[in-house]
């Protein structure tokens, strides 16, 4: 069962989602939205992995997509714990308020 | 027909992703990201890997996004809604994103990706969820057993770390 969709379509979609994620990471102030944009980037990478896995007929990409999901879950667990702690200390979820190390 | 569905899922995914970055209310942002992940799960099914689509739904939508929702509810959103959304680097963000997009798309255009989907025995068809899951399991627990064990330890450490981070701050109060 061959698909009629060219591979580039998936790759371009993945690039677009990744770029949107990068823009979100750089431009937003709210730390939760920054973490969510990071998730968007990881998900775009997952699309890339699964696309190559599917089009080259190799299972390795799918396995790595599963690993990426696990790493994303770990990152969210630690990241949100840090965000909650930041809120407790600074009473704010704004990234720029975490500036104690700034000279 | 498949192309039609691809464009449907892709358009909704991109629009939802744009909403995640631009919307003012974090709760709306979380909901838009859930929508985006749903579309990506559908794309995984189109890519003949239904197991990953289901895993995407369970892990991302079921676990990670609920995490985010709880975090949004715990931290106060009322104050942040009325504040400026974008940091002072926002004016660099859009050009940086566009430059990256154009560069990668140009690189993609130079490559040759004409290969059709090879339907090997291990990769099951759309209707055969069991076989695809079997194939992933067969590779995951033989060739990639060692990375699999390592990733489980990474997850354990991360969750213990999250618990330690939150419990410690409670004792200090």
Interface residues (C-beta under 8 A of the other chain):
Chain A: X1 X2 X3 X4 X5 X6 X7 X8 X9 X10 X11 X12 X13 X15 X16 X17 X18 X19 X20 X21 X22 X23 X24 X26 X27 X28 X29 X30 X32 X33 X35 X36 X37 X39 X40 X43 X46 X47 X50 X51 X53 X54 X55 X56 X57 X59 X60 X62 X63 X65 X66 X67 X69 X70 X71 X72 X73 X74 X75 X76 X77 X78 X80 X81 X82 X83 X84 X85 X87 X88 X93 X94 X95 X96
Chain B: X2 X3 X6 X10 X13 X14 X17 X18 X20 X21 X26 X29 X30 X33 X36 X37 X40 X43 X44 X46 X47 X48 X49 X51 X52 X55 X56 X59 X60 X63 X64 X67 X68 X71 X72 X74 X75 X76 X80 X83 X84 X85 X86 X87 X88 X89 X90 X92 X93 X94 X96 X97 X98 X100 X101 X104 X105 X108 X109 X113 X114 X115 X116 X117 X118 X119 X120 X122 X123 X125 X126 X135 X136 X139 X140 X144 X147 X151 X152 X154 X155 X157 X158 X159 X161 X162 X165 X166 X169
